[in-house]
Amino acid sequence: MKRVMGIFVIVLLACVFCAPASAAQKEWTFMVFLNADNNLDSFGVGDLKEMVTAGGSDENINVICLLDREHGPATLYYVTKDEAKVIGEPGEIDMGDYHEFVKFTVETVRAYPAKHYCSVIWNHGSGWKDAKGEIIKGISYDDQSGNHITTNQLTIAFKEIKDAIGKKIDVFCFDACLMQMVEVAYAMKDGVDYLIASEETEPGQGYPYKEILSGFKKGMNPEAFAKHIVKEYSASYNGGSAGTSSTTQSALKCSEIDNLRDAINGFCKAAIAGNYGAEFKTSLNSAQKFYYRTNIDLGHFVALTKNAIKDEGFQTAAGKLLTALDKTVLVNGLSGYNTKNATGLAVYFPASSYSFSPEYKNLAFAKDTMWEAMVKDYYKKTTTKKLVAEVARGDISGLMEYVATANENNREVSADLITRLNFRVFTEGGIDEATQTNVRNILADLKNK
């Protein structure tokens, strides 16, 4: 499976590209940054062969692939119907360095001019996720360097590309796992017109390059090409060339993401204003989740809360968010049963407060929206209320369980819990002396977490 775990100066190296500077402009240039410098090596070689089988470049499209293999140097190919022709041998490069992606993209655009550009990053992906405190979120993991491209670096990379080539990338694809998240899309919205990726993990075969390229039609505009890629991907796993698997693949219209952000903020304000902890918990438990259980489908979750909460203001806010999502998701392709409730865009929402990464606040999406505040408000409304009520009944077992898992990730929730327990147990009174003593000792421990 495809799962795993400041000014940039463009230097044009004459030895990298063999195409003449006067290469005729075609309709499209399709470029693949194929980072197989990891345990996906064999799949990378297979996908390059698929590009050749599909017919490669023709009078309408250029197909360029930079392939970095495991334990080997990188090679640049111009793909035709007969072969993957070597046009450059840059040697061992760090495909986890976003500068290399920028360089490859800009040099490809300059050497193979076209009306439209489709760019693919091929590799392991992790969306936005942490594991055991180690930040592994991102894309393009290079095993030799140990490096990868972070979510925030994607913003920088696409700004540099846009500045260098004078336009956005028309269609960008993550041939990788778990990358279709609102946090990632928000980081890329100003440098890409259409963003294609998967909410779920991708099988090892990844994209069906044969079907994608052989099905390309003269005159396809970016929207049509984006729809074509999603359609062929889903068909390949729905009894097609890749067999049968539960998969997701969607295309986003990035020009709608700012409107989506505003709708998300409206939803968050309505959620924080009400006392909907129980309804949110039920909806969160039922929402479509993916390989990382902290990733939930945004549209499915919002629809569930809208169905559960009858407050007029909340209904309006949830409806506006669902409308904004519908405008943002150009096309959503599914196969199999396990992903049947996926609507095209995931978001980060850990079920437990101790799982919420403190690094989340560094994302542009977190800074520009109230999503983090809403999620933490949910933790307070569910965790604090429940534990205070239990202690008032003389039951401290839940409090002890909470303290056992408390860490730096949920200190804000812990601080709220300490304040409310101190008031309920030691100010309001009515709690027996033994429970008071136990609570005092437990809270002393919690303060050190």
Sequence and secondary structure as in RCSB ss.txt:
>XXXX:A:sequence
MKRVMGIFVIVLLACVFCAPASAAQKEWTFMVFLNADNNLDSFGVGDLKEMVTAGGSDENINVICLLDREHGPAT
LYYVTKDEAKVIGEPGEIDMGDYHEFVKFTVETVRAYPAKHYCSVIWNHGSGWKDAKGEIIKGISYDDQSGNHIT
TNQLTIAFKEIKDAIGKKIDVFCFDACLMQMVEVAYAMKDGVDYLIASEETEPGQGYPYKEILSGFKKGMNPEAF
AKHIVKEYSASYNGGSAGTSSTTQSALKCSEIDNLRDAINGFCKAAIAGNYGAEFKTSLNSAQKFYYRTNIDLGH
FVALTKNAIKDEGFQTAAGKLLTALDKTVLVNGLSGYNTKNATGLAVYFPASSYSFSPEYKNLAFAKDTMWEAMV
KDYYKKTTTKKLVAEVARGDISGLMEYVATANENNREVSADLITRLNFRVFTEGGIDEATQTNVRNILADLKNK
>XXXX:A:secstr
             TTT  S TT   EEEEEEEEEEESSTTHHHHHHHHHHHHHTT   SSEEEEEEEEETTS EE
EEEE SS EEEEEEEES  TTSHHHHHHHHHHHHHHS EEEEEEEEES B SS EETTEE  SEEEETTTTEEE 
HHHHHHHHHHHHHHHSS EEEEEEESSS  BHHHHHHHTTTEEEEEE SS   TT S HHHHHHT  TT  HHHH
HHHHHHHHHHHTEEETTEE  EEEEEEEGGGHHHHHHHHHHHHHHHHHS  HHHHHHHHHHS B SSTTEEEHHH
HHHHHHHH   HHHHHHHHHHHHHHHHHEEEEEEESSTTTT  S EEE  SSGGGS GGGGGSHHHHHSSHHHHH
HHHHIIIIIHHHHHHHHTT  HHHHHHHHH  GGGHHHHHHHHHHHIIIIIII    HHHHHHHHHHHHHHHT 
